[in-house]
């Protein structure tokens, strides 16, 4: 009998701390050895030659909307997880709101966990929802393993997931603090966004830029300041999702300097697309907060390069094509970008190759930090004793993304037609190859 299940040989192994040539041994879904001073003997049931490839920890996507049960026609756990595997991700955190019923109590959480165990080809974790009237249900969800809780300040767009008023947020934070958990918030001022949107439409101003101007950066800043004050008052750990501007990141960084336990996430679309893409591509590129101008993209990249952003989440928020159609009114149509499969490609192409993001920084943002932040103690790096969640990437290979390459239920994305440098060759989850040279290989 072979000593190991899998040995990965001759790869360039990247962690947040080092980049070294070496071999990795895997047994029973765990990394048992990482050897960089001499080759491992070929004593394994399966050998993978990674010569010429970079070996990264599997990405952890902390922000996806897979919608199942109830809106599986938008996206499901099977198609969504396959798209992540194709993009080099081994773990996701699913948001609570798009499924019907939403994950706002223990029974709905259990239903989603059962479906994920059946259908997902990668590791699944779940957010619980904080909505008016369910503060007393948070502990049950926490006890059943939610990664944290999610609330919306503006309307979520989902009828059965209400946005949280100030009292709900404050009382929710008190309860979440007592549980030692974390609250993630969609932080835009509902007053600013609602009033500006009404005025724009009253004036007949419904272009892409009008829509973007109706949800300005100051709306995010106002909301984040508000939330931070609540976090300071309650002692609740706070996570700001999908910050679209460095100005928002700066508010978080200032609070961090004061000792507030607050973290911030941005998304690939805020690092790769601008409002011009929204004008040119229509609803495919609509999201909330909206895309910003090129100056904001570059400023946000500077924040990434400085280490001011904690994690990268795709905010994959798919919908059928007919819900993404926009003619002349950009206030209509679903606001959400399909992008979970392209996170690593964007970080490599726009970050590593164009702007000097190191591979170690990339691993920290997309693997190690989300594991540490959300308590996944056996994930996020390549080291003995950790789960064998591993991605093999060819940095020398470039490709033009075609819709046929996408594993989403609906093969549309603002990244289709763009050229990327760095191709995912294999994705390994808990020691099993789930994606191999363009094909899903999971059972």
LINSULLIN-V810249 format. One record per residue. N is the residue number from 1. RES is the residue in one small letter. NEAR is the number of other C-alpha atoms within 12 Angstrom. Layout:
BEGIN
n = {N & N}
res = {RES & RES}
near = {NEAR & NEAR}
END
This chain:
BEGIN
n = {1 & 2 & 3 & 4 & 5 & 6 & 7 & 8 & 9 & 10 & 11 & 12 & 13 & 14 & 15 & 16 & 17 & 18 & 19 & 20 & 21 & 22 & 23 & 24 & 25 & 26 & 27 & 28 & 29 & 30 & 31 & 32 & 33 & 34 & 35 & 36 & 37 & 38 & 39 & 40 & 41 & 42 & 43 & 44 & 45 & 46 & 47 & 48 & 49 & 50 & 51 & 52 & 53 & 54 & 55 & 56 & 57 & 58 & 59 & 60 & 61 & 62 & 63 & 64 & 65 & 66 & 67 & 68 & 69 & 70 & 71 & 72 & 73 & 74 & 75 & 76 & 77 & 78 & 79 & 80 & 81 & 82 & 83 & 84 & 85 & 86 & 87 & 88 & 89 & 90 & 91 & 92 & 93 & 94 & 95 & 96 & 97 & 98 & 99 & 100 & 101 & 102 & 103 & 104 & 105 & 106 & 107 & 108 & 109 & 110 & 111 & 112 & 113 & 114 & 115 & 116 & 117 & 118 & 119 & 120 & 121 & 122 & 123 & 124 & 125 & 126 & 127 & 128 & 129 & 130 & 131 & 132 & 133 & 134 & 135 & 136 & 137 & 138 & 139 & 140 & 141 & 142 & 143 & 144 & 145 & 146 & 147 & 148 & 149 & 150 & 151 & 152 & 153 & 154 & 155 & 156 & 157 & 158 & 159 & 160 & 161 & 162 & 163 & 164 & 165 & 166 & 167 & 168 & 169 & 170 & 171 & 172 & 173 & 174 & 175 & 176 & 177 & 178 & 179 & 180 & 181 & 182 & 183 & 184 & 185 & 186 & 187 & 188 & 189 & 190 & 191 & 192 & 193 & 194 & 195 & 196 & 197 & 198 & 199 & 200 & 201 & 202 & 203 & 204 & 205 & 206 & 207 & 208 & 209 & 210 & 211 & 212 & 213 & 214 & 215 & 216 & 217 & 218 & 219 & 220 & 221 & 222 & 223 & 224 & 225 & 226 & 227 & 228 & 229 & 230 & 231 & 232 & 233 & 234 & 235 & 236 & 237 & 238 & 239 & 240 & 241 & 242 & 243 & 244 & 245 & 246 & 247 & 248 & 249 & 250 & 251 & 252 & 253 & 254 & 255 & 256 & 257 & 258 & 259 & 260 & 261 & 262 & 263 & 264 & 265 & 266 & 267 & 268 & 269 & 270 & 271 & 272 & 273 & 274 & 275 & 276 & 277 & 278 & 279 & 280 & 281 & 282 & 283 & 284 & 285 & 286 & 287 & 288 & 289 & 290 & 291 & 292 & 293 & 294 & 295 & 296 & 297 & 298 & 299 & 300 & 301 & 302 & 303 & 304 & 305 & 306 & 307 & 308 & 309 & 310 & 311 & 312 & 313 & 314 & 315 & 316 & 317 & 318 & 319 & 320 & 321 & 322 & 323 & 324 & 325 & 326 & 327 & 328 & 329 & 330 & 331 & 332 & 333 & 334 & 335 & 336 & 337 & 338 & 339 & 340 & 341 & 342 & 343 & 344 & 345 & 346 & 347 & 348 & 349 & 350 & 351 & 352 & 353 & 354 & 355 & 356 & 357 & 358 & 359 & 360 & 361 & 362 & 363 & 364 & 365 & 366 & 367 & 368 & 369 & 370 & 371 & 372 & 373 & 374 & 375 & 376 & 377 & 378 & 379 & 380 & 381 & 382 & 383 & 384 & 385 & 386 & 387 & 388 & 389 & 390 & 391 & 392 & 393 & 394 & 395 & 396 & 397 & 398 & 399 & 400 & 401 & 402 & 403 & 404 & 405 & 406 & 407 & 408 & 409 & 410 & 411 & 412 & 413 & 414 & 415 & 416 & 417 & 418 & 419 & 420 & 421 & 422 & 423 & 424 & 425 & 426 & 427 & 428 & 429 & 430 & 431 & 432 & 433 & 434 & 435 & 436 & 437 & 438 & 439 & 440 & 441 & 442 & 443}
res = {x & x & x & x & x & x & x & x & x & x & x & x & x & x & x & x & x & x & x & x & x & x & x & x & x & x & x & x & x & x & x & x & x & x & x & x & x & x & x & x & x & x & x & x & x & x & x & x & x & x & x & x & x & x & x & x & x & x & x & x & x & x & x & x & x & x & x & x & x & x & x & x & x & x & x & x & x & x & x & x & x & x & x & x & x & x & x & x & x & x & x & x & x & x & x & x & x & x & x & x & x & x & x & x & x & x & x & x & x & x & x & x & x & x & x & x & x & x & x & x & x & x & x & x & x & x & x & x & x & x & x & x & x & x & x & x & x & x & x & x & x & x & x & x & x & x & x & x & x & x & x & x & x & x & x & x & x & x & x & x & x & x & x & x & x & x & x & x & x & x & x & x & x & x & x & x & x & x & x & x & x & x & x & x & x & x & x & x & x & x & x & x & x & x & x & x & x & x & x & x & x & x & x & x & x & x & x & x & x & x & x & x & x & x & x & x & x & x & x & x & x & x & x & x & x & x & x & x & x & x & x & x & x & x & x & x & x & x & x & x & x & x & x & x & x & x & x & x & x & x & x & x & x & x & x & x & x & x & x & x & x & x & x & x & x & x & x & x & x & x & x & x & x & x & x & x & x & x & x & x & x & x & x & x & x & x & x & x & x & x & x & x & x & x & x & x & x & x & x & x & x & x & x & x & x & x & x & x & x & x & x & x & x & x & x & x & x & x & x & x & x & x & x & x & x & x & x & x & x & x & x & x & x & x & x & x & x & x & x & x & x & x & x & x & x & x & x & x & x & x & x & x & x & x & x & x & x & x & x & x & x & x & x & x & x & x & x & x & x & x & x & x & x & x & x & x & x & x & x & x & x & x & x & x & x & x & x & x & x & x & x & x & x & x & x & x & x & x & x & x & x & x & x & x & x & x & x & x & x & x & x & x & x & x & x & x & x & x & x & x & x & x & x & x & x & x & x & x & x & x & x & x & x & x & x & x & x & x & x & x & x & x & x}
near = {7 & 16 & 20 & 26 & 28 & 35 & 39 & 48 & 35 & 31 & 31 & 34 & 37 & 38 & 35 & 25 & 19 & 23 & 23 & 26 & 26 & 32 & 38 & 51 & 42 & 42 & 28 & 20 & 26 & 31 & 35 & 27 & 30 & 34 & 27 & 23 & 13 & 15 & 21 & 25 & 20 & 22 & 22 & 21 & 19 & 22 & 25 & 31 & 24 & 27 & 21 & 20 & 31 & 41 & 47 & 51 & 51 & 53 & 56 & 51 & 51 & 52 & 48 & 46 & 44 & 50 & 37 & 39 & 32 & 25 & 24 & 26 & 26 & 35 & 36 & 37 & 44 & 33 & 33 & 49 & 49 & 41 & 48 & 52 & 53 & 46 & 51 & 52 & 50 & 51 & 49 & 49 & 45 & 48 & 46 & 48 & 44 & 39 & 38 & 25 & 26 & 39 & 44 & 42 & 33 & 29 & 19 & 30 & 38 & 27 & 25 & 41 & 31 & 19 & 25 & 31 & 18 & 18 & 24 & 35 & 36 & 46 & 40 & 40 & 42 & 45 & 45 & 49 & 52 & 49 & 42 & 26 & 21 & 28 & 30 & 23 & 27 & 42 & 29 & 25 & 33 & 34 & 20 & 25 & 26 & 41 & 39 & 45 & 52 & 45 & 45 & 38 & 39 & 31 & 26 & 34 & 21 & 23 & 15 & 21 & 32 & 27 & 31 & 33 & 24 & 24 & 19 & 27 & 42 & 31 & 29 & 44 & 42 & 29 & 31 & 40 & 29 & 19 & 26 & 26 & 34 & 39 & 49 & 43 & 45 & 42 & 47 & 40 & 35 & 30 & 23 & 25 & 33 & 23 & 19 & 26 & 29 & 22 & 19 & 25 & 22 & 13 & 12 & 16 & 22 & 26 & 29 & 37 & 30 & 31 & 40 & 37 & 33 & 36 & 37 & 37 & 33 & 29 & 35 & 40 & 30 & 26 & 35 & 40 & 30 & 28 & 45 & 40 & 27 & 30 & 37 & 24 & 20 & 26 & 29 & 34 & 39 & 47 & 43 & 47 & 43 & 45 & 54 & 52 & 43 & 36 & 30 & 39 & 40 & 30 & 33 & 41 & 29 & 21 & 27 & 24 & 14 & 14 & 16 & 26 & 33 & 39 & 43 & 47 & 45 & 42 & 49 & 44 & 51 & 45 & 43 & 42 & 37 & 33 & 37 & 23 & 28 & 37 & 30 & 19 & 26 & 36 & 41 & 40 & 44 & 46 & 46 & 46 & 42 & 43 & 48 & 40 & 29 & 21 & 21 & 29 & 32 & 25 & 26 & 40 & 36 & 24 & 32 & 40 & 29 & 21 & 27 & 33 & 43 & 41 & 43 & 50 & 49 & 49 & 40 & 48 & 47 & 46 & 38 & 27 & 26 & 18 & 24 & 33 & 23 & 27 & 19 & 20 & 25 & 37 & 38 & 24 & 29 & 30 & 36 & 40 & 49 & 47 & 47 & 52 & 48 & 49 & 50 & 50 & 43 & 40 & 47 & 40 & 33 & 33 & 34 & 26 & 21 & 19 & 25 & 20 & 26 & 28 & 36 & 34 & 33 & 44 & 43 & 38 & 45 & 50 & 46 & 40 & 36 & 40 & 36 & 22 & 31 & 37 & 20 & 27 & 18 & 26 & 42 & 41 & 44 & 44 & 34 & 22 & 24 & 32 & 35 & 44 & 45 & 54 & 52 & 45 & 41 & 29 & 28 & 18 & 20 & 20 & 21 & 21 & 28 & 20 & 21 & 17 & 27 & 34 & 34 & 40 & 31 & 30 & 29 & 39 & 42 & 41 & 34 & 24 & 17 & 21 & 20 & 32 & 27 & 34 & 37 & 43 & 35 & 41 & 45 & 46 & 45 & 32 & 38 & 35 & 37 & 38 & 37 & 26 & 22 & 22 & 22 & 31 & 20 & 24 & 15}
END
